[in-house]
Amino acid sequence: MKTSPSVYLNVTSCIVNAIAYIVNAIACIVNAIAYIVNAMACIVNVMAYIVNVMAYIVNVMACIVNAMACIVKSRQTSAVLYWCMELTH
């Protein structure tokens, strides 16, 4: 009994389809890994941005505290000067 050429063709096309399926699956996995890496990089960038914003807020708060300390010192100085002027008059 001879095997017809169509059987060989079917087997060959089946093997080719299986290889193509495996290649597509590998490409899909590679794309998924690349997507995850990009997502992680995005999260890291967002975290860095949040840290920068927090540092900016801390700097602004420090500036406000320094300004308040400066105002308190100037008021103390003016109070001392006023007291000295009261003593001298």
LINCOR-V427341 format. One record per residue. N is the residue number from 0. SS is DSSP state (H for helix, E for strand, - for the rest). PSI is psi in whole degrees, -180 to 180 (none if undefined). Layout:
BEGIN
n = [N;N]
ss = [SS;SS]
psi = [PSI;PSI]
END
This chain:
BEGIN
n = [0;1;2;3;4;5;6;7;8;9;10;11;12;13;14;15;16;17;18;19;20;21;22;23;24;25;26;27;28;29;30;31;32;33;34;35;36;37;38;39;40;41;42;43;44;45;46;47;48;49;50;51;52;53;54;55;56;57;58;59;60;61;62;63;64;65;66;67;68;69;70;71;72;73;74;75;76;77;78;79;80;81;82;83;84;85;86;87;88]
ss = [-;-;-;-;H;H;H;H;H;H;H;H;H;H;H;H;H;H;H;H;H;H;H;H;H;H;H;H;H;H;H;H;H;H;H;H;H;H;H;H;H;H;H;H;H;H;H;H;H;H;H;H;H;H;H;H;H;H;H;H;H;H;H;H;H;H;H;H;H;H;H;H;H;H;H;H;H;H;H;H;H;H;H;H;H;H;H;H;-]
psi = [125;146;132;152;-29;-31;-44;-42;-44;-43;-45;-46;-33;-44;-44;-44;-40;-43;-45;-39;-43;-44;-43;-40;-42;-44;-40;-43;-44;-44;-40;-42;-44;-40;-44;-43;-44;-41;-42;-43;-39;-44;-43;-43;-42;-43;-43;-40;-44;-43;-43;-42;-43;-42;-40;-45;-43;-42;-42;-43;-42;-40;-43;-44;-44;-42;-42;-43;-39;-44;-44;-45;-44;-36;-41;-43;-45;-35;-41;-44;-43;-43;-42;-41;-36;-38;-40;-24;none]
END
